[in-house]
Amino acid sequence: MRAFQDRQPPATTATPLVTFPADPAFSDVDPTSFGMSWLMPALTREIKQAENSITLLVPFFEADGFSHLEDVLLAALERGVEVTFVSRYLMDSDSYNRTVLKSFAERAEDRDVEPALLRFVDYTQWDADVPQQQRRQSGATPAFTLHSKVIVFDNSKAYVGSANVTDYGFEHYLETGILLEGPPVDSFRDLVWFLFESDAASSVSLLD
């Protein structure tokens, strides 16, 4: 029996996560009413427990929403965790994403975080005939980019959900997701690594 058990694949743990909307209908229930957990505390807990790496694939960042994660991500950097952001429009100096993440990079620099621990990757590909001045968040539509919301922790856990890193995503909209631990995480890890090798993925420095 023991030999049979040893041959079995590791079990998968799946924790459903939710943010409730600002809808009075939800005022008398909590996530446990649906067998779920709150999204934000789950994400901050995983960031606090990460030991090696955190990779965030998020298409939209907004200052108020990012404030929910900023301090715990800085603390992770300070204890030597590698943090990588993959997003869109990071080469556009006026984009919301670049503004929010540049401020974070400056805070990390002020805390003397090892620069190699913090990485920003732009994944926004434009058609060749789009003029440079139109390659902006407020300009032309990219040929392709990302819209997934995935956070991988230590290559052993993965959050997959609907919420952008915005105040509405974390506080006011109905957002759902799942925290995975086990073999399925390898799929998301491999996808991230494959994306990094894409010609459309470009490392970006946000510090002058």
Secondary structure, DSSP 8 states (H G I E B T S, - for coil): -HHHHHHS----EEEEEEE--S-GGGTT--GGGGT-EEHHHHHHHHHHH-SSEEEEE-S-B-HHHHHHHHHHHHHHHHTT-EEEEEESSTT-TT-HHHHHHHHHHHHHHHTT--GGGEEEEEEEE--TTS-GGG-STTSS--SEE----EEEETTTEEEEES--BSHIIIIIS-EEEEEEESTHHHHHHHHHHHHHTSTTEEE-----
